[in-house]
Amino acid sequence: MDLHVTAVALEGLLLQARERFALAFEDRGVTFTVTAPPGALQVHADAERAQQILSNLLSNALRHTPPGGAVHLRAERRGAVAVVTVADSGSGVKAEHLERIFERSFRADAARTRGDGSGVGLTIARGLARAMRGDVTVSSVLGEGSTFTWTVPVA
């Protein structure tokens, strides 16, 4: 895959994601908040692929967060990287399944199969992030929710 990595405004990426997903979260009855970093923080990324990463992470959060729950998209700078998190109050993931959820088509349990997901979104998100010299990781507490963290180099 050819990537077109340039300096991209992180705030713009987050605001585009908010615009794209706001109605879907509203329709599901899930609170959706976005906190962009102050200022003109730029990251080294392919803008289209960065949107794909955000889309995959937000779709996953929406699919696994029940009505009345919340999803928070945040970004901040930590040294030479920007850290973007998608935190949800959804079903969470068992500790023994955390790394496996990045495997193509892996389904941890019946609760994680709800919806129309194909099972490749997280695999794609991690692969794209790593191709742009970043990563996607996860932390989770079963029954309380998950936080997916995307790190991306600062421009």
N, C-alpha and C positions, 0 to 999 in steps of 0.2 A: 504494500500500500504506500502510495506517495503521500507524504505529509508536507504541508506548506506552513512551516513554523515561522511565525513572526511575532513581534511584540503586539500583544492584544490586551485591551483594557479589561481587567477582571470585573469591574463594576458592570460594564456593558454585557458581559457574558451572563452574569447573575440576573440582571434586569430582563434580558431576553428570555431566560428560563422562567422567571416569574410571570412574564406576559404569556408565555406559551402554556403554563400549567395552572394559572390561577383559577380558571373556570372549572377544570377537572377536579381540583381540590374542593372548590366550593360545592360542586354538584355532589360530591361524596360526603360532604359535611365534615371535612377535615380542615383544621386551621393551618394555613400556610404562611409562614413569614420568611422574609429575606433580609439579611443584614450584610450589606456590601461594605468593604473596607473604605474608610475615608480617603479622599485624595485620588490621585490618578495612578493607582498601582497597575503596572503592566506585567504580564507573564509571557514566557516563551511557550507558545502553543499554536496549533492549527485551530483557528476559530471554529471551523465547521465540526471538527472532531471533538473539540472541547464541549461544544453544545451537545454532541452525541453522548459524551460521558455524563454530563449533567442530566440529560434526558433519561438515560438508563438508570441513574441513581434515583432520580425523582419518581420515575415510573414504578420502580421497585418499592420505594417508600409509600407511594400512594396505594399500591396493591396490597400492602401488608399493614396498613394503618386503618383501624375501624372508624366509622363515623363517630364524631366527637373527639377524635384524637388530634394530634398535631404533628406537623413536619416543619423543621427549621432548616433553612439553607443559609449558611454563614461562610464568610471568608475573612481571613486575616493574614498578615505577613508575619513569618517567623524566620528571620534571617534571610537566607538566600532562596527560600521557597515561600509560596503562598499556600495556605492550608484552607481547603474548601471542605466543609462538612455538611452532610445531609443527615440530620438526626430525626428519628421518628419515635412515636410512642406506640408502635405496633406490636406485633406478636413476638419479636425477638428471635434469636437463633440459639440453639444449644451450643455450648462451648466446643464440643467435639466436632461440630459441623462448620465452625467459623471459616477455616481455610478452604474447606471443600466447596463452599458456596460459589467460589470463583471458578470451579470446574464446569466445563460445558455440560449443560442439561442436568446438573446435580439438583436434586430436590431433597431437602432435609427431612421433611415430613409432610403430612396432609395439610397442615396449616400453611405451608409455604407454597402449595400448588394452587391456591385460590387464584382466580383471575385468568387472564389470557396470555400470560407471559410464556415465552418460548424456552426460557431457561438458559439463554445465552447473553443476556444483557450485562450481567456483572462480569462475565468473562471478557466481553468486548470492552467494557469500561476499563478494566484493569489493563488489558492489552494496549489500548490506545494511550492510557496514561503512561505506561512504561515506555512506549515508543516515543513519547515526548519527554523522556528523562524524569518522569514522576512515578507515582504509584497510586493505587487505590487499596485501602485496608479497611477492616471492619472491627468494631467492638460491639458487643451485644449482651443484653441480659434477657433471658427467656421470660416472656410475659411482660416485659417493661419497654422493650424497643431496641433499636439498633442505631449505630452511628457509623456512616461510611465516610471515610476521609480520603480526599484526593489531594495529593501534593503535586505542585507544578512549579518549575523554576521561575524565579522573578527575572524579568527582563532588565 
